[in-house]
Amino acid sequence: MGIDDYLSKIKALTLNHKRVNTITLSETYLNSDEVYGKLMNYYNEVFLLQTCNRVEIYVYGDDYSVAEDVYRVKGTVNYVDRLVGMNAVRHIFRVAAGLESAAVGESEILGQVEDAFNDARRRGALGGLLGFTIERAIRTGKEIRGRFPEISIGLASVGSLVAEYVHRFRGLNSKVIVVGAGSIGSDIVRRLAEKGFRNVTVVNRTLDKAKAVALRYNFKYASLDSLRSIMGESDVVVFATSTMKPLLSKRDAEELSGKPIIIDIGIPRNVDPEIPNVVSIDELKNLESEVRESKRRALDEASKLIEHRLIEYRRLFARRIIEGMIGELTKWGLSIGEGEVKRAVKAGLIRNDEDGAALAVKSTVKKVMLPLITYLKELAEEDRFDEALTIISGIRAKLNGDGKQA
């Protein structure tokens, strides 16, 4: 197997804002426990990334079939893009950097990728070459943020898009309710404060969480149970929670006296799809195009940096594979040394291994193997993976041959 054979096992199934609208994305939203429970039985590694703009599954394995079934059940498999090898790697690097978002350069996506990465690791779904890939994507995303802050200026997040939309259509003096105090809801509240809004109420199922977010900006807060009673007096209501059931029914919306603007960026949708004139992320994306030109140069430079990091990634990926094989060789060498110590004890040459014989043997084995280990790693990083693999394969063949003779 060459390096491309290992890379080809990295596969991505992506369903995002470029192919479908937010309603379809909402309907495709997956139960994480069910997805990981199913796919971890089939693939070596699994990574699920879900945001308001995407529902994506990454796997390390030989085929797509089981992962495709997840979308097939939702009826959206025909809209899924299938990426393999470096194309899949390039995609997650660009996603982490915010270059594949509806609001290009958005700030929250990097945190969402990192949260999803940590969740997958806690489940035991990552830990090998796919885990290494996601980790490098996150590191590159952080580097992009540091080197090109221009990509995050202006309407660079969903929160800033919401703040700009409300400013344009209702003004700074409008009464705004933000439902949800999670990462996106908190960002919306922060952007509203930065924009100059003062009459904002944060609503959340957990009152303490709503209070913690609201008091940072001297805003009001309320529990979710009180939402219906305060909506009628508002100018704008923004829904930004993660819930499997709509928080606002069509009947409740029809009974509202003030007819506020309703903005729904929740995933799945937070309001009944039958409610008319609800503002979604699709409408908000139109605002983003106004500032995109001013960020174009920074975005071009960020794309170039990603391509450079992908070249580096390929070398490090090869080294990671070789390091795993080297670990097997080292383990073999140490087992031989331990066997020699036991033979010496049995033959009476030494009393026991308390005199440091075993430790000395282990140290000797590692020192003897160090030049070989260093050389193999250098070959991998110099894009001479096949040479390193040939050497290791030769050693393995020799060991297996000796084992059979023994």
C-alpha positions in Angstrom: 0.0 0.0 0.0 1.2 3.5 -0.8 0.3 6.7 1.0 -2.6 7.4 -1.4 -4.1 4.0 -0.4 -4.2 5.1 3.3 -5.5 8.5 2.4 -8.3 7.0 0.3 -9.8 5.5 3.4 -10.7 9.0 4.6 -14.1 9.7 3.3 -16.6 12.5 3.7 -20.3 12.7 3.0 -21.3 16.3 3.0 -24.8 17.9 2.9 -24.6 21.7 3.2 -26.0 25.1 2.4 -24.5 24.9 -1.1 -26.8 22.1 -2.2 -30.0 22.4 0.0 -31.9 25.1 2.0 -32.1 25.3 5.7 -35.4 23.5 5.8 -33.9 20.4 4.2 -30.9 20.6 6.5 -33.2 20.8 9.5 -35.1 17.8 8.3 -31.8 15.9 7.9 -30.5 16.7 11.4 -29.2 13.5 12.9 -29.4 11.9 16.4 -25.7 11.8 17.4 -26.1 8.7 19.6 -27.8 6.8 16.9 -25.3 7.7 14.2 -22.2 6.9 16.3 -23.8 3.8 17.6 -24.4 2.5 14.1 -21.3 3.7 12.3 -18.8 2.8 15.0 -19.7 -0.9 14.4 -18.6 -0.6 10.8 -15.8 2.0 10.4 -12.5 2.3 12.2 -13.2 6.0 13.0 -16.2 8.3 12.7 -16.7 12.1 12.9 -20.1 13.8 12.8 -20.3 17.6 12.2 -23.7 19.3 12.4 -24.3 23.1 12.3 -27.0 25.4 10.9 -25.2 25.1 7.5 -24.2 21.5 7.3 -24.7 17.9 8.2 -21.5 16.0 7.5 -20.2 12.5 8.2 -16.5 11.6 8.0 -15.3 8.0 8.2 -12.1 6.0 7.9 -12.9 2.9 6.0 -13.2 1.1 2.7 -16.6 2.3 1.4 -19.5 4.8 1.9 -22.4 2.3 2.0 -23.3 2.3 5.7 -22.8 6.1 6.1 -24.9 6.7 3.0 -27.8 4.8 4.7 -27.9 7.5 7.4 -28.9 10.1 4.7 -31.0 7.6 2.7 -33.3 7.2 5.7 -33.7 11.0 5.8 -34.5 11.1 2.1 -31.5 13.4 1.3 -28.8 11.0 0.0 -29.2 12.3 -3.5 -28.0 15.8 -2.4 -24.9 14.5 -0.6 -21.4 15.2 -2.0 -18.9 12.3 -1.6 -15.3 13.3 -1.1 -12.3 10.9 -0.8 -8.7 11.3 0.3 -7.2 14.7 0.0 -10.4 16.2 -1.3 -12.1 15.2 2.0 -9.1 16.5 4.0 -9.1 19.8 2.1 -12.8 20.2 2.8 -12.6 19.8 6.6 -9.6 22.1 6.6 -11.6 24.8 4.8 -14.6 24.2 7.0 -12.6 24.7 10.2 -11.2 27.9 8.7 -14.7 29.3 7.9 -14.1 29.3 4.2 -17.0 26.9 3.4 -19.6 28.7 5.6 -22.6 30.5 4.3 -21.2 33.6 6.0 -17.7 33.2 4.8 -15.2 33.7 7.7 -17.8 33.1 10.4 -16.2 32.9 13.8 -18.3 30.2 15.5 -17.6 27.3 13.1 -14.1 26.6 14.5 -15.5 26.1 18.0 -18.3 23.9 16.6 -15.7 21.7 14.8 -13.7 21.5 18.0 -16.7 20.6 20.1 -17.7 17.9 17.6 -14.1 16.6 17.7 -14.1 16.4 21.5 -17.5 14.7 21.5 -16.2 12.1 19.0 -13.1 11.4 21.1 -15.2 11.0 24.2 -17.2 8.4 22.4 -14.1 6.6 21.3 -14.9 7.3 17.7 -11.6 9.0 16.9 -8.0 8.2 17.8 -6.2 7.2 14.6 -5.5 8.8 11.2 -9.0 10.4 10.9 -8.6 11.9 14.4 -5.2 13.2 13.4 -6.7 14.8 10.3 -9.5 16.6 12.2 -6.9 17.8 14.8 -4.7 19.3 12.0 -7.8 20.9 10.5 -8.6 22.6 13.8 -5.0 23.7 14.2 -5.0 25.2 10.7 -8.3 26.9 11.4 -6.8 28.6 14.5 -3.8 29.7 12.5 -6.0 31.2 9.8 -7.9 33.2 12.5 -4.6 34.5 13.9 -3.0 35.5 10.6 -6.0 36.7 8.7 -8.4 38.5 11.1 -9.8 40.3 8.1 -11.9 37.3 7.2 -13.9 37.7 10.3 -14.7 41.4 10.1 -18.1 42.7 9.1 -20.8 40.1 8.7 -18.6 37.2 9.7 -20.9 35.2 11.9 -24.6 34.2 12.0 -24.9 36.5 15.0 -23.6 39.5 13.1 -25.9 38.7 10.2 -28.9 38.7 12.6 -27.8 42.0 14.2 -27.4 43.7 10.8 -30.8 42.4 9.6 -32.6 43.6 12.7 -30.8 46.9 12.5 -31.9 47.5 8.9 -35.5 46.4 9.3 -36.5 47.4 12.8 -33.8 49.8 14.0 -31.7 50.0 17.2 -34.6 50.9 19.4 -36.5 47.7 18.6 -37.4 45.2 21.3 -35.6 41.9 20.5 -36.0 38.5 22.1 -33.3 35.9 21.6 -34.4 32.3 22.3 -31.4 30.2 23.2 -28.4 30.9 25.3 -26.0 28.4 23.7 -23.0 29.2 21.6 -25.0 30.7 18.7 -27.6 32.4 20.8 -24.8 33.9 23.0 -23.0 35.2 19.9 -26.3 36.8 18.6 -26.7 38.5 22.0 -23.1 39.7 21.9 -23.4 41.1 18.3 -26.7 42.9 19.2 -24.9 44.6 22.1 -21.9 45.5 19.9 -24.3 46.9 17.3 -25.9 49.2 19.9 -29.1 47.4 20.8 -30.3 48.0 24.4 -33.7 46.4 24.7 -32.9 42.7 24.4 -34.3 39.8 26.4 -32.6 36.4 26.5 -34.9 33.4 26.9 -33.7 29.9 27.7 -35.1 26.7 29.1 -32.6 27.0 31.9 -33.1 30.4 33.5 -29.7 30.6 35.1 -28.0 30.2 31.7 -30.2 33.0 30.2 -29.4 35.2 33.2 -25.6 34.5 32.8 -25.7 35.6 29.2 -28.0 38.5 29.6 -26.2 40.2 32.5 -23.0 40.5 30.6 -24.6 43.2 28.6 -27.2 44.5 31.1 -30.0 42.8 29.1 -33.2 41.3 30.5 -33.8 37.5 30.8 -36.7 35.2 31.1 -37.6 31.5 31.1 -38.9 29.6 28.1 -42.3 29.2 29.8 -42.9 32.9 29.6 -42.1 33.2 25.9 -45.6 33.3 24.6 -46.6 36.1 27.0 -43.7 38.4 26.1 -43.6 37.8 22.3 -46.6 40.0 21.6 -44.8 43.1 22.9 -41.6 42.4 20.9 -40.5 43.7 17.5 -38.2 40.8 16.7 -37.9 37.2 18.0 -34.8 35.2 17.1 -34.9 31.4 17.6 -31.4 29.9 18.0 -31.8 26.6 19.9 -31.2 22.9 19.3 -34.5 21.2 19.8 -36.3 18.3 18.2 -39.8 19.9 18.5 -40.9 23.4 17.3 -41.0 26.0 20.0 -43.6 28.1 18.1 -46.7 26.6 16.5 -48.6 28.1 13.7 -51.6 28.7 16.0 -49.4 30.5 18.5 -48.0 32.7 15.8 -51.4 33.6 14.5 -52.5 34.7 18.0 -49.6 37.2 18.3 -50.9 40.7 18.6 -47.8 42.6 17.6 -46.7 40.4 14.6 -43.0 40.6 15.3 -40.4 39.6 12.7 -39.5 35.9 13.4 -36.0 34.8 12.6 -35.3 31.1 12.8 -31.8 29.8 12.7 -32.3 26.9 14.9 -31.3 23.4 13.9 -33.7 21.6 13.6 -36.1 24.4 12.9 -37.5 26.0 16.0 -40.7 27.2 14.5 -43.5 25.4 12.6 -42.6 25.3 8.9 -46.1 26.4 8.1 -45.6 29.8 9.7 -45.3 32.3 6.8 -42.6 35.0 6.4 -40.1 33.4 8.8 -36.6 34.7 8.1 -34.1 31.9 7.8 -30.3 31.8 7.2 -31.1 31.8 3.5 -32.3 35.4 3.7 -29.5 36.4 6.0 -26.9 35.1 3.5 -27.8 38.0 1.1 -26.3 40.5 3.5 -23.0 38.6 3.7 -22.3 39.2 0.0 -22.0 43.0 0.6 -18.9 42.6 2.7 -17.4 39.6 0.9 -15.5 41.7 -1.6 -13.6 43.6 1.1 -12.4 40.3 2.5 -11.5 38.7 -0.8 -7.8 39.3 -0.6 -7.6 37.9 2.9 -9.7 34.9 1.8 -7.4 34.2 -1.1 -4.3 34.3 1.1 -6.1 32.0 3.6 -6.8 29.5 0.8 -3.2 29.6 -0.2 -2.1 28.9 3.3 -4.5 26.0 3.6 -2.9 24.5 0.4 0.5 24.9 2.0 -0.7 23.2 5.2 -2.2 20.3 3.2 1.2 19.6 1.6 2.7 19.6 5.2 -0.2 17.5 6.4 0.5 14.8 3.7 4.1 14.5 5.0 2.9 14.3 8.6 0.2 11.8 7.7 2.9 9.6 6.2 5.1 10.0 9.2 2.1 9.0 11.4 1.7 5.8 9.5 5.4 4.9 9.7 5.4 5.8 13.4 2.7 3.2 14.0 4.7 0.6 12.1 7.9 1.5 14.0 6.0 1.0 17.3 5.4 -2.6 16.2 9.1 -3.1 15.4 10.2 -1.6 18.7 7.7 -3.8 20.6 9.3 -6.8 18.8 12.8 -5.7 19.7 11.9 -5.2 23.3 10.2 -8.6 23.5 13.4 -10.2 22.1 15.4 -8.4 24.8 13.0 -9.5 27.6 13.3 -13.1 26.3 17.1 -13.0 26.5 17.0 -11.8 30.1 14.6 -14.6 31.0 17.0 -17.2 29.4 19.9 -15.7 31.3 18.0 -16.0 34.6 17.1 -19.6 33.7 20.7 -20.5 32.8 21.9 -19.0 36.1 24.0 -16.3 34.4 22.2 -13.7 36.4 20.2 -14.1 39.7 17.1 -12.2 38.6 16.2 -9.0 36.7 16.3 -6.9 39.9 19.9 -6.1 39.1 18.8 -3.9 36.2 19.5 -6.4 33.4 16.0 -6.0 31.9 16.2 -2.2 32.0 19.7 -2.3 30.5 18.4 -4.5 27.6 15.5 -2.2 26.9 17.7 0.8 26.8 20.1 -1.0 24.5 17.4 -2.1 22.1 16.0 1.5 21.9 19.5 3.0 21.2 20.3 0.4 18.6 17.0 1.0 16.8 17.1 4.8 17.1 19.1 5.4 13.8 16.7 3.2 11.9 13.6 4.9 13.5 15.0 8.3 12.7 15.8 7.4 9.1 12.3 5.9 8.5 10.6 9.0 9.8 12.8 11.2 7.6 11.9 9.2 4.6 8.2 9.6 5.4 8.5 13.4 5.8 10.6 13.7 2.6 7.7 12.2 0.6 9.6 8.9 0.3 6.9 6.9 2.0 7.2 4.0 -0.4 10.9 3.6 0.5 10.2 3.6 4.2 7.4 1.1 3.7 9.6 -1.2 1.6 12.2 -1.3 4.4 9.6 -2.0 7.1 8.0 -4.7 4.9 11.4 -6.3 4.4 12.0 -6.3 8.1 8.6 -7.8 8.8 9.1 -10.5 6.2 12.4 -11.4 7.8 10.9 -11.5 11.2 8.0 -13.7 10.1 10.5 -16.0 8.3 12.6 -16.3 11.4 9.5 -17.0 13.4 8.4 -19.8 11.2 11.9 -21.3 11.3 11.8 -21.2 15.1 
